[in-house]
Amino acid sequence: MIIHHLEKTNSILNKFIAEIRDVTIQKDSLRFRRNIERIGEILGYELSKNLKYSSKKITTPLGAKESFLPVNDIVLGSILRAGLPLHQGLLNYFDDAENAFISAYRNHPNNDAEFEIVVEYFAAPSINDKTLILADPMLATGQSLVSVYDAIQKYGTPKELHLVCVIGATAGIEFIKNHFPENTHLWIAAIDEELNDKGYIVPGLGDAGDLAFGAKL
């Protein structure tokens, strides 16, 4: 797996990451969603440097200019519901991409810390031989991404696979390395070292879905 850790280089990204972590700023769900969206835009911009480009002549009112434009056939897939603001940020840049949505959640059958990932819904175009960008804001244990990838493989095999995350845990990254193809790219804004006994990232930011859209039952 090829890991692109953006926080290693100082940029305006630091400000957006700090704000989504800040317990005071988190109270403004609109700002939280917008910051996730902006992080998605930055991750998308960096990812775009790895796409394929071809030359095209563009006609202007005063002449013509050669431009190099991306040619990848992109499917942008996001895990519901926390992935929606991140999806929008990516879509702002890849505005001609096809879109896919996947439902995945933690099920606690014994009402304790043990859980399994349940994937119940997948709506997508064909992903076969395309560039699949799979977005999930929090990469904690890595089980959600692996379960989603296992579930969607029956719909085709992408030519290229990019994972886009906001915050991840070291253990989760090590886990997914063993379950995705070696040429998979991981684009991630920040990496934290710890998971607590419930499988949440520490210090992380809390539950991204609840912060963006309100607490669920």
Residue pairs with C-beta under 8 A, 6 or more apart in sequence:
1 173
1 176
1 177
1 180
1 182
1 184
1 185
1 186
2 183
2 184
2 185
2 186
3 173
3 186
3 188
4 46
4 47
4 185
4 186
4 187
4 188
5 188
5 190
5 191
6 13
6 42
6 43
6 46
6 187
6 188
6 189
6 190
7 13
7 14
7 17
7 189
7 190
7 191
11 42
12 42
13 39
13 42
13 189
16 35
16 38
16 39
16 42
17 39
17 166
17 167
17 189
17 190
19 25
19 31
19 32
19 35
20 26
20 32
20 35
20 36
20 39
20 166
20 205
20 211
21 203
21 204
21 205
25 31
25 32
26 32
26 205
26 206
26 211
29 211
29 212
29 213
29 214
32 85
32 211
32 212
33 85
33 212
34 85
36 85
36 86
36 89
36 137
36 166
36 208
36 212
37 85
37 86
37 88
37 89
37 92
38 89
39 86
39 89
39 166
39 189
40 85
40 86
40 87
40 88
40 89
40 90
40 92
40 135
40 164
40 166
41 89
41 90
41 92
41 93
42 189
43 89
43 90
43 164
43 166
43 187
43 188
43 189
44 89
44 90
44 92
44 93
44 94
44 164
45 93
46 187
47 133
47 162
47 164
47 185
47 187
48 70
48 93
48 94
50 162
50 185
51 70
51 71
51 72
51 131
52 70
52 71
52 72
53 68
53 69
53 70
53 71
54 68
54 69
54 71
55 66
55 67
55 68
56 66
56 67
56 68
56 69
57 64
57 65
57 66
57 67
58 64
58 65
58 66
58 67
72 130
72 131
72 160
73 129
73 130
73 131
74 94
74 96
74 97
74 98
74 130
74 131
74 132
74 133
75 97
75 98
75 99
75 100
75 124
75 125
75 127
75 130
75 131
75 132
75 133
75 158
76 87
76 90
76 91
76 94
76 97
76 98
76 99
76 100
76 133
76 135
77 99
77 100
77 101
77 102
77 124
77 127
77 132
77 133
77 134
77 135
77 152
78 84
78 86
78 87
78 100
78 101
78 102
78 134
78 135
78 136
79 102
79 103
79 104
79 134
79 135
79 136
79 144
79 145
79 148
80 101
80 102
80 103
80 104
80 121
81 209
81 212
81 213
82 136
82 137
82 138
82 207
82 208
82 209
82 212
83 135
83 136
83 137
84 212
84 213
85 137
85 212
86 135
86 136
86 137
86 164
86 166
87 99
87 135
90 97
90 133
90 135
90 164
91 97
91 99
94 133
97 133
98 124
98 125
98 130
99 124
99 125
100 122
100 123
100 124
100 125
100 127
100 152
101 121
101 122
101 123
101 124
102 119
102 121
102 122
102 124
102 148
102 151
102 152
103 119
103 120
103 121
103 122
104 117
104 118
104 119
104 120
104 144
104 147
104 148
105 117
105 118
105 120
106 115
106 116
106 117
106 118
106 144
106 199
107 115
107 116
107 117
107 118
108 114
108 115
109 115
109 116
113 197
113 198
113 199
115 199
117 143
117 144
117 146
117 147
119 147
119 148
119 151
122 151
122 152
122 155
124 152
124 155
126 155
126 156
127 152
127 155
127 156
127 157
127 158
128 155
128 156
128 157
128 158
129 156
129 157
129 158
129 159
130 156
130 158
130 159
130 160
131 158
131 159
131 160
131 162
132 158
132 160
132 161
132 162
133 162
133 164
134 145
134 148
134 149
134 161
134 162
134 163
134 164
135 163
135 164
135 165
136 144
136 145
136 148
136 163
136 164
136 165
137 165
137 166
137 167
137 208
138 165
138 166
138 167
138 168
138 201
138 204
138 205
138 208
139 145
139 163
139 165
139 167
139 168
139 169
139 172
139 173
139 176
139 188
140 168
140 169
140 172
140 195
140 199
140 200
140 201
140 204
141 169
141 171
141 172
141 175
141 195
141 199
142 171
142 172
142 173
142 174
142 175
142 176
142 179
143 175
145 163
145 176
145 180
146 175
146 176
146 179
146 180
149 179
149 180
150 179
160 183
160 185
161 180
161 181
161 183
161 184
161 185
162 184
162 185
162 186
162 187
163 176
163 180
163 184
163 185
163 186
163 187
163 188
164 187
164 188
165 186
165 187
165 188
165 189
166 188
166 189
166 190
166 208
167 188
167 189
167 190
167 191
167 192
167 201
167 204
167 205
168 186
168 188
168 190
168 191
168 192
168 201
169 191
169 192
169 193
169 194
169 195
169 201
169 204
170 191
170 192
170 193
171 195
172 195
172 201
173 186
173 188
173 191
176 186
192 201
192 202
192 203
192 204
194 201
194 202
194 203
195 201
195 202
196 202
200 206
200 207
205 211
209 216
210 216
